Amino acid sequence: MSIAKTNLVNSITTAVKDSQTKIKALESQLVSGKKVLTTEQQDTVATLSKTASSFTKPQASITAAQNTIGVAQTAITSINKLMRQMQQMASLASSPSLNASDSNNFNFRFQKLVTEIGKLATSAKLNGTNLLSGTAGMNVVIGTDKTAASRYFINSVNVFGMMTTGLLSGVKLDTPQNAQEANNSIRSAMMQISNGETNLKYASSELSKKANELTGLSVQASDSIKTLQNIDPVKVKEQLTQLKSKQNIDYQLISQLDPDAYKSLKIASLKSGLN
């Protein structure tokens, strides 16, 4: 065999082996559904994974806050009903025509409602946080860094404070005059609770917007990871078809140029499990 022919056979043999290596890699990717990533791509995936994971804490914090707000809102609904009963009772008890017995009867029923509201306020607790008792409020993590912009504060609606030291502290209906004063205090308290309820609704809305934003960012990072890692089966199959076609052509050329080299290649191919 001439030197030129030998060089040609060697060149085609190298091309066949190269095709075999690529075919094996592509078939492996079809099975796993994953690409073989470069070091740079692996670093990018690691960075994106860390980014996606960083959203877990604020998302959990927002969920906890929304649940706590929900508990407070449910309690406020019940409290508002009792407050309206108290207001009606105070209006009736403010009549100058009432005798002492009637006033005491109104006051007894009134104080039971006061106690019930206090219980509702103190029981509106979730995971140690109560937005209806105390002034602590609730700090919510809404971002991934430690700046002020990554935190949101929910003001409390201190209903229990109103009952113990505030507007409704010491209210009673034991006389028509006290009943009138109680009515005024109840009206002010209901307005304060209504404002607090509005603030809770606003906080819930803002937290929902932030949660949606975080979810979008998390999905974006996850999608980028999938784009880097996952193969396109259609494209991979097309590449396989092209490689196998090229390989077959090279096999035919070698079989014509050097039958012994062709046999060696086919044996090696069978051992590798490609054909």
Buried (B, 14 or more C-beta within 10 A) or exposed (E): EEEEEEEBBEEBBEBBBBBBEBBEEBBEBEEEEEBEEEEEEEEBBEEBBEBBEBBEEBBEBBEBBBEBBBBBBEBBEEBBEBBEBBBEBBBBBBEEEBEEEBBBBBBEBBBEBBEBBBEBBBEBBBEEBBBBBBEEBBEBBBBBEEEEEBBBEBBBBBBBBBBBEBBBEEBBBBBBEBBBBBBEBBBBBBEBBBEBBEBBEEBBEBBEEBBEBBEEBBEEBBEBBEEBBEBEEEEBBEBBEEBBEBBEBBBEBBBEBBEEBBEEBBEBBEEEEBE
